[in-house]
Amino acid sequence: MTGWDALDAELARWVETGRRCPVWLRDDDAVAATPALGRFLMLCRSAGIAPGLAVIPAHATPSLADPLRRHPEVAVLVHGWAHTNHAAAGEKKAEFGMGRSAEARRGDAARGLETLNGLFTGRLLPLFVPPWNRMGADMPELLASAGFRAASGFGRRPEAATTGFRWLNTQIDLIDWRGNRSAMETDALLDGLCRQLADRREQGGASIEPIGLLTHHLVHDAAVWRLLEALLDRLAGHPALDWPAVAVLIGEAARP
């Protein structure tokens, strides 16, 4: 069994357990009001979910405030500082990797938090999203000292070594970055999603790591939009799943 049938079967197993798996959606690289952003926000609203929007502070424009006023459910997140690669030649791209001094990295992170607080007073969450989902191992401590309470990368969340600091990662990227940079092959994406669901169901326990979907509205082509629409149509409102607000997931707000 593959594809949508396999996903339906796994969700049915969750229903049988009487538990619900938490899911959330993070969209990266927002800088301004665009038709693509408007489409993304309306799609999420129609599905009844509240996404996290990772905004690049150095490039964020005042125009971004207008669509966010119309979508108070959206959480604003800090996406690095300028999304600039500082890695040495031959290394994987990173803005906050160990190749820069701790002082410089902490300073840019703090500047990002301050800048977006000024643009989106009362809307910003102290959650840091490193560009390319990559940052130095010492960053949680640096981020905590700069006022952040959580970070979001890609893959399984690491063990929290900094007291009070949380991880809220994504695991399912809708874009095939290493291939045609369009939509991931549907069966491969759904297989990954089923494995994420099955792992959490089989582990049991009261604390379930949320499954995070990752999108990039500015580079979606028609195939990516179709895949996102199909996923939300299948997942949003399903009795096996829970879609808490990002603030709830990182402990910055109580569950309503």
MOHUCOR-V312378 format. One record per residue. N is the residue number from 1. SS is DSSP state (H for helix, E for strand, L for the rest). PHI is phi in degrees with one decimal (none if undefined). D_LAST is the distance of its C-alpha to the last C-alpha in Angstrom with 2 decimals. Layout:
BEGIN
((N | SS | PHI | D_LAST) (N | SS | PHI | D_LAST))
END
This chain:
BEGIN
((1 | L | none | 37.52) (2 | L | -134.4 | 36.15) (3 | H | 65.3 | 33.87) (4 | H | -63.3 | 31.45) (5 | H | -63.5 | 32.83) (6 | H | -65.3 | 32.11) (7 | H | -64.4 | 28.51) (8 | H | -59.1 | 28.08) (9 | H | -66.1 | 29.73) (10 | H | -67.7 | 27.52) (11 | H | -63.7 | 24.32) (12 | H | -63.5 | 25.95) (13 | H | -64.6 | 26.53) (14 | H | -63.0 | 22.87) (15 | H | -59.0 | 22.18) (16 | H | -64.3 | 24.91) (17 | H | -75.0 | 23.29) (18 | L | 79.6 | 20.22) (19 | L | -108.1 | 18.10) (20 | L | -129.7 | 16.26) (21 | E | -90.0 | 17.21) (22 | E | -74.2 | 14.86) (23 | E | -134.2 | 16.40) (24 | E | -146.3 | 16.27) (25 | E | -130.5 | 18.84) (26 | E | -117.3 | 20.76) (27 | E | -118.0 | 23.46) (28 | E | -104.9 | 26.21) (29 | E | 80.3 | 28.89) (30 | E | -68.3 | 27.56) (31 | L | -139.8 | 29.94) (32 | L | -157.1 | 30.33) (33 | L | -72.7 | 29.49) (34 | L | -139.1 | 31.28) (35 | H | -57.3 | 31.48) (36 | H | -65.2 | 30.19) (37 | H | -64.8 | 27.02) (38 | H | -59.4 | 26.54) (39 | H | -63.8 | 27.07) (40 | H | -62.3 | 24.60) (41 | H | -65.1 | 21.78) (42 | H | -68.5 | 22.58) (43 | H | -63.8 | 22.76) (44 | H | -64.8 | 19.25) (45 | H | -62.9 | 17.95) (46 | H | -62.4 | 20.04) (47 | H | -82.3 | 18.59) (48 | L | 78.6 | 14.97) (49 | L | -119.7 | 14.24) (50 | L | -113.3 | 13.54) (51 | L | -79.1 | 16.51) (52 | E | -100.3 | 17.70) (53 | E | -109.3 | 20.95) (54 | E | -84.9 | 23.50) (55 | E | -105.5 | 25.81) (56 | L | -82.5 | 29.35) (57 | H | -58.7 | 29.75) (58 | H | -63.9 | 33.55) (59 | H | -111.1 | 33.66) (60 | L | -67.2 | 30.61) (61 | L | -110.9 | 31.82) (62 | L | -56.9 | 30.52) (63 | L | -60.8 | 30.42) (64 | H | -66.2 | 27.25) (65 | H | -66.6 | 25.35) (66 | H | -65.3 | 26.06) (67 | H | -63.6 | 24.25) (68 | H | -71.3 | 21.25) (69 | H | -63.4 | 21.15) (70 | H | -80.9 | 21.00) (71 | L | -130.9 | 18.16) (72 | L | -64.9 | 15.51) (73 | L | -74.5 | 13.16) (74 | L | -79.0 | 15.77) (75 | E | -93.5 | 15.72) (76 | E | -93.6 | 19.25) (77 | E | -121.8 | 20.87) (78 | E | -92.1 | 24.35) (79 | L | -100.9 | 26.90) (80 | L | 64.9 | 29.77) (81 | L | -119.5 | 32.08) (82 | L | -120.6 | 34.61) (83 | L | 54.6 | 34.30) (84 | L | -107.1 | 37.90) (85 | L | -80.6 | 39.58) (86 | L | -113.7 | 41.25) (87 | L | -72.3 | 42.27) (88 | L | -70.2 | 45.96) (89 | L | -55.3 | 47.98) (90 | L | 91.5 | 47.44) (91 | L | -95.0 | 44.07) (92 | L | -65.9 | 40.73) (93 | L | -60.0 | 39.10) (94 | L | -162.9 | 36.88) (95 | L | -96.4 | 36.05) (96 | E | -124.1 | 34.91) (97 | L | -80.9 | 37.27) (98 | L | -71.8 | 39.57) (99 | L | -72.2 | 42.41) (100 | L | -106.1 | 41.22) (101 | L | -67.0 | 41.25) (102 | H | -60.1 | 38.18) (103 | H | -62.9 | 38.67) (104 | H | -66.6 | 38.68) (105 | H | -68.0 | 35.59) (106 | H | -62.7 | 33.59) (107 | H | -62.5 | 34.93) (108 | H | -66.6 | 33.91) (109 | H | -64.5 | 30.36) (110 | H | -64.2 | 30.05) (111 | H | -64.9 | 31.66) (112 | H | -63.5 | 29.18) (113 | H | -62.6 | 26.22) (114 | H | -66.7 | 28.10) (115 | H | -61.9 | 29.18) (116 | H | -73.8 | 25.83) (117 | H | -61.8 | 24.31) (118 | H | -68.9 | 27.14) (119 | H | -80.5 | 26.51) (120 | L | -129.1 | 22.73) (121 | L | -54.6 | 21.90) (122 | L | 83.9 | 18.22) (123 | L | -107.4 | 17.46) (124 | E | -80.6 | 18.97) (125 | E | -100.1 | 17.42) (126 | E | -78.9 | 19.95) (127 | E | -119.2 | 20.37) (128 | E | -101.7 | 23.99) (129 | L | -113.1 | 25.27) (130 | L | -70.3 | 29.00) (131 | H | -54.5 | 31.27) (132 | H | 61.7 | 32.66) (133 | H | 56.6 | 29.99) (134 | L | -137.5 | 32.56) (135 | E | -158.9 | 32.95) (136 | L | -64.0 | 35.02) (137 | L | -63.6 | 34.17) (138 | L | -88.5 | 34.07) (139 | H | -63.7 | 31.46) (140 | H | -54.2 | 28.37) (141 | H | -65.9 | 30.22) (142 | H | -64.9 | 31.36) (143 | H | -64.6 | 27.95) (144 | H | -60.0 | 26.42) (145 | H | -70.1 | 29.30) (146 | L | -92.9 | 28.60) (147 | L | 107.8 | 25.00) (148 | L | -83.7 | 23.17) (149 | L | -118.9 | 20.57) (150 | E | -161.2 | 20.67) (151 | E | -136.7 | 22.93) (152 | L | -135.9 | 22.92) (153 | L | -119.4 | 26.14) (154 | E | -134.2 | 27.34) (155 | L | 100.5 | 27.91) (156 | L | -63.7 | 26.90) (157 | L | -68.6 | 25.22) (158 | L | -75.6 | 27.82) (159 | L | -66.3 | 27.75) (160 | L | -74.1 | 26.11) (161 | L | -102.9 | 29.08) (162 | L | -101.9 | 27.62) (163 | L | -57.0 | 25.66) (164 | L | 79.6 | 22.03) (165 | L | -98.0 | 22.45) (166 | E | -115.5 | 20.41) (167 | E | -116.5 | 21.45) (168 | L | -134.4 | 19.50) (169 | L | -88.9 | 22.39) (170 | E | -105.8 | 23.31) (171 | L | -133.1 | 25.80) (172 | E | -121.6 | 26.62) (173 | E | -97.9 | 28.53) (174 | L | -77.1 | 29.48) (175 | E | -106.0 | 32.63) (176 | L | -89.2 | 35.86) (177 | L | -66.7 | 36.80) (178 | L | -88.7 | 39.80) (179 | L | -112.2 | 41.17) (180 | L | -89.3 | 41.29) (181 | L | 58.6 | 38.17) (182 | L | -110.6 | 36.92) (183 | E | -68.7 | 34.50) (184 | L | -58.6 | 34.47) (185 | L | -58.9 | 36.49) (186 | H | -57.9 | 34.10) (187 | H | -62.8 | 35.24) (188 | H | -66.5 | 35.07) (189 | H | -64.0 | 31.52) (190 | H | -68.7 | 30.38) (191 | H | -63.0 | 32.34) (192 | H | -63.8 | 30.51) (193 | H | -64.7 | 27.10) (194 | H | -62.3 | 28.30) (195 | H | -66.0 | 29.49) (196 | H | -62.4 | 26.21) (197 | H | -66.1 | 24.48) (198 | H | -64.0 | 27.35) (199 | H | -57.7 | 27.43) (200 | H | -71.0 | 23.86) (201 | H | -65.9 | 24.44) (202 | H | -74.0 | 27.70) (203 | H | -70.8 | 26.48) (204 | L | 65.2 | 24.01) (205 | L | 87.7 | 22.21) (206 | L | -79.5 | 18.67) (207 | L | -98.2 | 18.18) (208 | L | -113.0 | 18.61) (209 | L | -66.7 | 19.45) (210 | L | -61.8 | 17.69) (211 | E | -91.4 | 20.24) (212 | E | -109.5 | 20.65) (213 | E | -93.1 | 22.54) (214 | E | -122.5 | 24.71) (215 | E | -131.5 | 26.22) (216 | L | -140.8 | 28.54) (217 | H | -56.5 | 28.55) (218 | H | -68.9 | 31.77) (219 | H | -115.8 | 33.90) (220 | L | -69.0 | 32.64) (221 | L | -98.2 | 35.58) (222 | H | -59.8 | 35.56) (223 | H | -67.3 | 35.26) (224 | H | -67.9 | 32.13) (225 | H | -59.6 | 30.45) (226 | H | -62.3 | 31.49) (227 | H | -65.7 | 30.13) (228 | H | -62.2 | 26.70) (229 | H | -61.5 | 26.58) (230 | H | -66.0 | 27.72) (231 | H | -63.5 | 25.18) (232 | H | -65.9 | 22.17) (233 | H | -61.9 | 23.78) (234 | H | -84.2 | 24.01) (235 | H | -98.3 | 20.76) (236 | L | -66.9 | 18.02) (237 | L | 83.1 | 16.57) (238 | L | -69.2 | 18.70) (239 | L | -65.3 | 17.68) (240 | L | -85.0 | 18.75) (241 | E | -121.9 | 16.36) (242 | E | -125.0 | 12.76) (243 | L | -120.5 | 12.06) (244 | L | -67.9 | 9.27) (245 | L | -64.5 | 9.53) (246 | H | -59.3 | 12.52) (247 | H | -59.1 | 11.18) (248 | H | -68.1 | 8.91) (249 | H | -64.9 | 12.14) (250 | L | -104.6 | 14.30) (251 | L | 79.1 | 12.50) (252 | L | -94.1 | 12.32) (253 | L | -152.8 | 8.64) (254 | L | -82.4 | 6.15) (255 | L | -66.1 | 3.82) (256 | L | -67.0 | 0.00))
END
